[in-house]
Amino acid sequence: MLVGQEDNPRMTMTSTLATDVLPAYRDYLDACNARDWSRALSFVHDPVRVQGVVTSAVDYVAGIARLTAEHPGFVWTVGQTIA
């Protein structure tokens, strides 16, 4: 923890999330790439904001399912991360 973070719970949470998000995000992408939509849904907050529009998690995942049905070879990967 950096000096001054102990008094700022938001800073502490951000520091914690920075180390925990990548494995969860990789698991989410693995679910999407496996076309396991029920598992992918478990990672999505309900409601979710996508490109400025609030939608249900179910509708968001259904949109991803449509995308992959139209482009069956499509896969998600993590190209770069910033720590």
N, C-alpha and C positions, 0 to 999 in steps of 0.2 A: 504494500500500500504506500502511496506517495504521501509526503508530508502534507497535512491539511485535509486529506481524504477522510480521515476518521470522523470528521464533523459533517461530512457531506454524504449522506446515504446514496444519493444519485450517482456520485462519482464512484463509490464502492461498487454499486450494482453494475455500472458501465464496465468497470474493470473485470468484474466477475463474468459478465456476459461476453466480453471480448474473447475469453478463453473457452467458453462453453458453447458458443454459437456455431463454430465451424463443424464440429462433429455432428451436431443435430442437423445442420444444413446439408451435410453430406448424406446423412440418413434419409432426409427428405428427398434429395435428388435420386438416391438409390431407389426409393419407393416409386418415384415418377418414372425412372428409367425401366423399372420392372413392371410398370403399368399396374401397380398395386394401389388403386385409388383409395381404398379404405384406409390403408396405412398412410398414404400421402395426406389424406384429410385430417389425420390425427395431429399433423404438424401445423395446420392452418387455423389461425384465430378466427372466430366468428363473432361479428362480421369482420371482413377484411377490406382494406382500401387498395384498389388496383388502378393505377393510372388516374388517381383522383376520384374514382367512383367507388362508393361503398357497396359491397355485394356480400352475399352469404358465402361461407366457406364451401358449401356444397356446390353452389353455382360456379365458384372459382375453379374448383377441382374438375367439374364437368367441362369447363372451358379448356382446361389442359388436356383432358381426355379427348375432346374433339380435335384439338391441335395434333395430337399424336395419331389419331385415326386418319387424319388427312395427310400426315407426314410420318409414316410408320418407322422410318429409320432415325427419327429425331432423338437425340440424347442430350442431356444436360451434363456439363462438367464444370468444375471449379478451375478457372484459369489462373487466377492470382488472388492472394489474400494480403491484407495489410494488417499488421499487428500493432 
